[in-house]
Amino acid sequence: MAKEKAVKTNAMRILDREKIPYEFRSYECEEFVDGKETADKLGLPHEEVYKTLVTISHSKKYYVFVIPIDAELDMKKAARAVNEKSVEMIHVKDITTVTGYVRGGCTAIGMKKQYDTVIDSTAENFQKIHVSAGKIGAQITLSPQDLAKAAKAKFVDIIA
């Protein structure tokens, strides 16, 4: 498969700098589409496509969770994974301010600040997973271990 020419996102620049291999894929998209639609547009198996969610705790700390697109974040498991009493999703309007990315183009790599990040342990079952490249219409494929390295993440069971 020929390499697609891509305008590098912050996430891709970080992966390049860290010498972490990845594949880039783009798809036509003008506005937010969910992970399932993204997977379908790219012909990817749903179980290998992961979405990035951002939460805030009662103590006002932000946390990032990466889970399969067909799964739901278990808020109790997520809170336990980051040693908090509880976490809740941030408001959509706050995504860009908190992460530097837009809704539908959020990735755990290269956010404005380094937040504690947890990848659901199901990712370890795959050689490669697919996540946003940091903008709408762009996905990257890489090993779960490389994603964890780049995002400074740990693997924990966090889905319902």
Accessible surface in RSA format (square Angstrom, percent):
REM  Atomic radii and reference values for relative SASA: ProtOr
REM  Chains: A
REM  Algorithm: Lee & Richards
REM  Probe-radius: 1.40
REM  Slices: 20
REM RES _ NUM      All-atoms   Total-Side   Main-Chain    Non-polar    All polar
REM                ABS   REL    ABS   REL    ABS   REL    ABS   REL    ABS   REL
RES MET A   1   184.79  95.7  97.20  64.3  87.60 208.6  86.42  73.5  98.38 130.3
RES ALA A   2    88.93  81.8  64.69  99.8  24.24  55.1  75.46 106.3  13.47  35.7
RES LYS A   3   181.91  88.7 148.55  91.1  33.37  79.4 111.57 100.4  70.35  74.9
RES GLU A   4    67.89  39.0  47.41  35.9  20.48  48.8  33.70  65.2  34.19  27.9
RES LYS A   5   200.97  98.0 167.46 102.7  33.51  79.8 121.80 109.6  79.17  84.3
RES ALA A   6    19.14  17.6   3.45   5.3  15.69  35.7   8.60  12.1  10.54  27.9
RES VAL A   7   117.36  77.2 108.91  98.6   8.45  20.4 114.45  99.4   2.91   7.9
RES LYS A   8    91.04  44.4  81.15  49.8   9.90  23.6  56.77  51.1  34.28  36.5
RES THR A   9    11.83   8.4   5.80   5.9   6.02  14.4  11.83  15.9   0.00   0.0
RES ASN A  10    61.18  42.2  57.80  55.9   3.38   8.1  15.44  37.2  45.74  44.2
RES ALA A  11     0.00   0.0   0.00   0.0   0.00   0.0   0.00   0.0   0.00   0.0
RES MET A  12     1.91   1.0   1.91   1.3   0.00   0.0   1.91   1.6   0.00   0.0
RES ARG A  13   120.44  50.6 116.36  59.3   4.08   9.7  55.67  76.1  64.77  39.3
RES ILE A  14    26.33  15.0  26.33  19.6   0.00   0.0  26.33  19.0   0.00   0.0
RES LEU A  15     0.00   0.0   0.00   0.0   0.00   0.0   0.00   0.0   0.00   0.0
RES ASP A  16    63.34  44.4  47.59  47.4  15.75  37.2  30.78  72.4  32.56  32.5
RES ARG A  17   162.92  68.4 137.72  70.2  25.20  60.0  75.29 102.9  87.62  53.1
RES GLU A  18    78.12  44.9  62.97  47.6  15.15  36.1  12.40  24.0  65.73  53.7
RES LYS A  19   179.31  87.5 149.23  91.6  30.08  71.6 115.88 104.3  63.42  67.6
RES ILE A  20     7.61   4.3   2.54   1.9   5.07  12.2   3.66   2.6   3.96  10.7
RES PRO A  21    89.04  64.9  77.61  70.7  11.43  41.6  88.49  73.1   0.55   3.4
RES TYR A  22    30.33  14.2  14.32   8.1  16.01  41.7  15.68  11.8  14.64  18.1
RES GLU A  23    81.31  46.7  80.15  60.6   1.16   2.8  35.17  68.0  46.14  37.7
RES PHE A  24    27.28  13.6  16.32  10.1  10.96  28.5  16.32   9.9  10.96  31.4
RES ARG A  25    44.54  18.7  44.54  22.7   0.00   0.0   4.00   5.5  40.54  24.6
RES SER A  26    51.82  43.8  38.32  51.1  13.49  31.1  17.46  37.2  34.35  48.1
RES TYR A  27    26.72  12.5   8.75   5.0  17.96  46.7  14.30  10.7  12.42  15.3
RES GLU A  28   149.93  86.1 142.21 107.6   7.72  18.4  68.15 131.8  81.78  66.8
RES CYS A  29    29.80  22.5   1.09   1.2  28.70  67.5   5.64  14.3  24.15  26.0
RES GLU A  30   169.27  97.2 131.79  99.7  37.47  89.2  59.35 114.8 109.92  89.7
RES GLU A  31   127.94  73.5 124.79  94.4   3.15   7.5  42.76  82.7  85.18  69.5
RES PHE A  32    76.61  38.3  61.46  38.1  15.15  39.4  61.47  37.3  15.14  43.3
RES VAL A  33    24.94  16.4  15.72  14.2   9.23  22.2  19.26  16.7   5.68  15.4
RES ASP A  34    70.81  49.6  66.08  65.8   4.73  11.2  28.01  65.9  42.80  42.7
RES GLY A  35    21.07  26.0   0.00   N/A  21.07  26.0  10.04  27.6  11.02  24.7
RES LYS A  36    94.35  46.0  94.17  57.8   0.18   0.4  40.37  36.3  53.98  57.5
RES GLU A  37    79.29  45.5  75.79  57.3   3.50   8.3  27.18  52.6  52.12  42.6
RES THR A  38     5.53   3.9   5.53   5.6   0.00   0.0   1.38   1.9   4.15   6.3
RES ALA A  39     0.00   0.0   0.00   0.0   0.00   0.0   0.00   0.0   0.00   0.0
RES ASP A  40    95.97  67.2  72.64  72.3  23.33  55.2  31.67  74.5  64.30  64.1
RES LYS A  41    95.33  46.5  56.85  34.9  38.49  91.6  37.19  33.5  58.14  61.9
RES LEU A  42    36.56  20.4  13.07   9.4  23.49  59.0  18.28  12.8  18.28  49.2
RES GLY A  43    66.77  82.3   0.00   N/A  66.77  82.3  36.81 101.0  29.96  67.1
RES LEU A  44    17.72   9.9  10.24   7.3   7.48  18.8  11.32   7.9   6.40  17.2
RES PRO A  45    57.39  41.8  45.02  41.0  12.36  44.9  56.58  46.7   0.81   5.0
RES HIS A  46    50.54  27.6  47.48  33.0   3.06   7.8  37.77  38.9  12.77  14.9
RES GLU A  47   101.46  58.3  95.29  72.1   6.18  14.7  46.67  90.3  54.80  44.7
RES GLU A  48    44.37  25.5  44.37  33.6   0.00   0.0   1.09   2.1  43.29  35.3
RES VAL A  49     2.49   1.6   2.49   2.3   0.00   0.0   2.49   2.2   0.00   0.0
RES TYR A  50     5.31   2.5   0.37   0.2   4.94  12.9   0.00   0.0   5.31   6.5
RES LYS A  51    66.99  32.7  61.23  37.6   5.76  13.7  33.83  30.5  33.16  35.3
RES THR A  52    19.17  13.6   1.55   1.6  17.63  42.0   0.10   0.1  19.07  28.8
RES LEU A  53    34.44  19.2  32.68  23.4   1.76   4.4  34.44  24.2   0.00   0.0
RES VAL A  54     6.27   4.1   3.15   2.8   3.13   7.5   3.15   2.7   3.13   8.5
RES THR A  55     0.00   0.0   0.00   0.0   0.00   0.0   0.00   0.0   0.00   0.0
RES ILE A  56    33.20  18.9  32.49  24.2   0.70   1.7  32.49  23.4   0.70   1.9
RES SER A  57     3.07   2.6   0.00   0.0   3.07   7.1   1.26   2.7   1.81   2.5
RES HIS A  58   155.80  85.2 137.40  95.5  18.40  47.1  91.75  94.6  64.05  74.5
RES SER A  59    69.24  58.5  40.03  53.4  29.21  67.3  50.10 106.7  19.14  26.8
RES LYS A  60   151.01  73.7 135.00  82.8  16.02  38.1  88.82  79.9  62.19  66.2
RES LYS A  61   107.04  52.2 103.46  63.5   3.58   8.5  68.91  62.0  38.13  40.6
RES TYR A  62    66.56  31.1  60.71  34.5   5.86  15.2  29.70  22.3  36.87  45.4
RES TYR A  63     3.45   1.6   3.45   2.0   0.00   0.0   0.29   0.2   3.16   3.9
RES VAL A  64     1.03   0.7   1.03   0.9   0.00   0.0   1.03   0.9   0.00   0.0
RES PHE A  65     0.00   0.0   0.00   0.0   0.00   0.0   0.00   0.0   0.00   0.0
RES VAL A  66     0.35   0.2   0.35   0.3   0.00   0.0   0.35   0.3   0.00   0.0
RES ILE A  67     0.24   0.1   0.24   0.2   0.00   0.0   0.24   0.2   0.00   0.0
RES PRO A  68    15.00  10.9  15.00  13.7   0.00   0.0  15.00  12.4   0.00   0.0
RES ILE A  69     6.25   3.6   1.68   1.2   4.57  11.0   1.68   1.2   4.57  12.4
RES ASP A  70    83.81  58.7  52.55  52.3  31.26  73.9  32.59  76.7  51.22  51.1
RES ALA A  71    17.64  16.2   8.05  12.4   9.59  21.8  15.40  21.7   2.23   5.9
RES GLU A  72   132.60  76.1 126.47  95.7   6.13  14.6  42.11  81.5  90.49  73.9
RES LEU A  73    19.32  10.8   3.37   2.4  15.95  40.1   3.37   2.4  15.95  42.9
RES ASP A  74    35.81  25.1  31.45  31.3   4.36  10.3   6.49  15.3  29.32  29.2
RES MET A  75    69.75  36.1  64.48  42.7   5.27  12.5  64.81  55.1   4.94   6.5
RES LYS A  76   157.75  77.0 151.12  92.7   6.62  15.8 100.84  90.8  56.91  60.6
RES LYS A  77    57.84  28.2  55.20  33.9   2.64   6.3  35.31  31.8  22.53  24.0
RES ALA A  78     0.00   0.0   0.00   0.0   0.00   0.0   0.00   0.0   0.00   0.0
RES ALA A  79     2.24   2.1   2.24   3.5   0.00   0.0   2.24   3.2   0.00   0.0
RES ARG A  80   156.19  65.6 141.64  72.2  14.55  34.6  75.72 103.5  80.47  48.8
RES ALA A  81     9.35   8.6   0.00   0.0   9.35  21.3   7.56  10.6   1.79   4.8
RES VAL A  82    13.76   9.1   1.22   1.1  12.54  30.2   5.65   4.9   8.12  22.0
RES ASN A  83   138.14  95.3 105.25 101.7  32.89  79.2  35.31  85.0 102.83  99.4
RES GLU A  84    34.99  20.1  21.15  16.0  13.83  32.9   5.27  10.2  29.72  24.3
RES LYS A  85   200.74  97.9 165.28 101.4  35.47  84.4 116.22 104.6  84.52  90.0
RES SER A  86    58.41  49.4  56.35  75.2   2.07   4.8  37.86  80.6  20.55  28.8
RES VAL A  87     9.95   6.5   0.00   0.0   9.95  24.0   1.72   1.5   8.23  22.3
RES GLU A  88   112.49  64.6 112.25  84.9   0.23   0.6  33.18  64.2  79.31  64.8
RES MET A  89    80.40  41.6  66.41  43.9  14.00  33.3  64.33  54.7  16.07  21.3
RES ILE A  90    18.68  10.6   5.58   4.2  13.09  31.6   7.98   5.7  10.70  29.0
RES HIS A  91   122.78  67.1 117.77  81.9   5.01  12.8  72.27  74.5  50.51  58.8
RES VAL A  92    88.62  58.3  78.88  71.4   9.74  23.5  78.88  68.5   9.74  26.4
RES LYS A  93   163.49  79.8 131.06  80.4  32.43  77.2 114.04 102.6  49.45  52.7
RES ASP A  94    42.52  29.8  42.52  42.3   0.00   0.0   6.43  15.1  36.09  36.0
RES ILE A  95    25.54  14.5  25.54  19.0   0.00   0.0  25.54  18.4   0.00   0.0
RES THR A  96    68.35  48.6  67.68  68.6   0.67   1.6  54.51  73.2  13.84  20.9
RES THR A  97    96.90  68.9  86.96  88.2   9.94  23.7  62.76  84.3  34.14  51.6
RES VAL A  98    10.46   6.9   6.01   5.4   4.45  10.7   9.91   8.6   0.55   1.5
RES THR A  99     0.89   0.6   0.00   0.0   0.89   2.1   0.00   0.0   0.89   1.3
RES GLY A 100    39.19  48.3   0.00   N/A  39.19  48.3  11.05  30.3  28.15  63.0
RES TYR A 101    15.22   7.1  12.61   7.2   2.61   6.8  15.22  11.4   0.00   0.0
RES VAL A 102    70.19  46.2  69.28  62.7   0.90   2.2  69.33  60.2   0.86   2.3
RES ARG A 103   107.77  45.2 101.41  51.7   6.36  15.1  22.00  30.1  85.77  52.0
RES GLY A 104    28.54  35.2   0.00   N/A  28.54  35.2  11.93  32.7  16.61  37.2
RES GLY A 105     0.00   0.0   0.00   N/A   0.00   0.0   0.00   0.0   0.00   0.0
RES CYS A 106    14.24  10.8   8.73   9.7   5.52  13.0   7.96  20.2   6.29   6.8
RES THR A 107     0.24   0.2   0.24   0.2   0.00   0.0   0.00   0.0   0.24   0.4
RES ALA A 108     7.22   6.6   0.51   0.8   6.70  15.3   0.51   0.7   6.70  17.8
RES ILE A 109     0.04   0.0   0.00   0.0   0.04   0.1   0.04   0.0   0.00   0.0
RES GLY A 110    19.17  23.6   0.00   N/A  19.17  23.6   8.21  22.5  10.96  24.5
RES MET A 111    20.99  10.9   3.94   2.6  17.05  40.6   2.48   2.1  18.51  24.5
RES LYS A 112   131.62  64.2  91.85  56.4  39.76  94.7  68.15  61.3  63.47  67.6
RES LYS A 113   142.53  69.5 134.25  82.4   8.28  19.7  84.39  76.0  58.13  61.9
RES GLN A 114   105.00  58.7  70.63  51.6  34.36  81.8  50.97 108.5  54.03  41.0
RES TYR A 115    28.24  13.2  21.87  12.4   6.37  16.6  19.03  14.3   9.21  11.4
RES ASP A 116    76.11  53.3  68.53  68.2   7.58  17.9  17.58  41.4  58.53  58.4
RES THR A 117     6.46   4.6   1.66   1.7   4.80  11.5   0.00   0.0   6.46   9.8
RES VAL A 118     0.51   0.3   0.51   0.5   0.00   0.0   0.51   0.4   0.00   0.0
RES ILE A 119     0.00   0.0   0.00   0.0   0.00   0.0   0.00   0.0   0.00   0.0
RES ASP A 120     0.21   0.2   0.21   0.2   0.00   0.0   0.00   0.0   0.21   0.2
RES SER A 121    37.37  31.6  32.56  43.5   4.81  11.1  19.62  41.8  17.75  24.9
RES THR A 122    43.81  31.2  41.97  42.5   1.85   4.4  43.81  58.8   0.00   0.0
RES ALA A 123     0.00   0.0   0.00   0.0   0.00   0.0   0.00   0.0   0.00   0.0
RES GLU A 124    88.76  51.0  66.31  50.2  22.45  53.4  16.30  31.5  72.45  59.2
RES ASN A 125   118.53  81.7  81.80  79.0  36.73  88.4  24.88  59.9  93.66  90.5
RES PHE A 126    48.91  24.5  40.27  24.9   8.65  22.5  44.89  27.2   4.02  11.5
RES GLN A 127   164.55  92.0 147.28 107.6  17.27  41.1  56.56 120.4 107.99  81.9
RES LYS A 128    89.30  43.6  86.07  52.8   3.23   7.7  55.78  50.2  33.53  35.7
RES ILE A 129     0.00   0.0   0.00   0.0   0.00   0.0   0.00   0.0   0.00   0.0
RES HIS A 130     9.10   5.0   9.10   6.3   0.00   0.0   7.40   7.6   1.69   2.0
RES VAL A 131     1.55   1.0   1.55   1.4   0.00   0.0   1.55   1.3   0.00   0.0
RES SER A 132    12.77  10.8  10.67  14.2   2.10   4.8  10.44  22.2   2.33   3.3
RES ALA A 133     0.00   0.0   0.00   0.0   0.00   0.0   0.00   0.0   0.00   0.0
RES GLY A 134     9.81  12.1   0.00   N/A   9.81  12.1   0.00   0.0   9.81  22.0
RES LYS A 135    79.96  39.0  79.13  48.6   0.83   2.0  51.31  46.2  28.65  30.5
RES ILE A 136    46.05  26.2  29.82  22.2  16.23  39.1  29.83  21.5  16.22  44.0
RES GLY A 137     7.77   9.6   0.00   N/A   7.77   9.6   4.30  11.8   3.47   7.8
RES ALA A 138     0.64   0.6   0.00   0.0   0.64   1.5   0.00   0.0   0.64   1.7
RES GLN A 139     9.82   5.5   9.82   7.2   0.00   0.0   0.26   0.5   9.56   7.3
RES ILE A 140     0.14   0.1   0.00   0.0   0.14   0.3   0.14   0.1   0.00   0.0
RES THR A 141     5.83   4.1   4.84   4.9   0.99   2.4   4.50   6.0   1.33   2.0
RES LEU A 142     0.00   0.0   0.00   0.0   0.00   0.0   0.00   0.0   0.00   0.0
RES SER A 143    19.93  16.8  19.83  26.5   0.10   0.2  16.64  35.4   3.29   4.6
RES PRO A 144     0.00   0.0   0.00   0.0   0.00   0.0   0.00   0.0   0.00   0.0
RES GLN A 145    97.19  54.3  90.98  66.5   6.22  14.8  58.04 123.5  39.15  29.7
RES ASP A 146    32.67  22.9  32.67  32.5   0.00   0.0   0.02   0.0  32.65  32.6
RES LEU A 147     0.94   0.5   0.94   0.7   0.00   0.0   0.94   0.7   0.00   0.0
RES ALA A 148    10.74   9.9   9.07  14.0   1.67   3.8   9.40  13.2   1.34   3.5
RES LYS A 149   124.34  60.7 105.05  64.5  19.29  45.9  73.99  66.6  50.36  53.6
RES ALA A 150     9.90   9.1   0.00   0.0   9.90  22.5   2.83   4.0   7.06  18.7
RES ALA A 151     0.72   0.7   0.00   0.0   0.72   1.6   0.72   1.0   0.00   0.0
RES LYS A 152   147.13  71.8 118.25  72.6  28.88  68.8  89.74  80.8  57.38  61.1
RES ALA A 153    19.50  17.9   0.00   0.0  19.50  44.4   1.56   2.2  17.93  47.5
RES LYS A 154   100.08  48.8  95.19  58.4   4.90  11.7  66.02  59.4  34.06  36.3
RES PHE A 155    49.98  25.0  24.90  15.4  25.09  65.3  24.90  15.1  25.09  71.8
RES VAL A 156    45.39  29.9  40.54  36.7   4.85  11.7  45.39  39.4   0.00   0.0
RES ASP A 157    71.62  50.2  64.60  64.3   7.02  16.6  28.87  68.0  42.75  42.6
RES ILE A 158     0.00   0.0   0.00   0.0   0.00   0.0   0.00   0.0   0.00   0.0
RES ILE A 159    30.63  17.4  29.33  21.8   1.31   3.1  29.33  21.1   1.31   3.5
RES ALA A 160    94.42  86.8  38.61  59.6  55.81 127.0  65.72  92.5  28.70  76.0
END  Absolute sums over single chains surface
CHAIN  1 A     8651.4       6966.8       1684.6       4639.3       4012.1
END  Absolute sums over all chains
TOTAL          8651.4       6966.8       1684.6       4639.3       4012.1
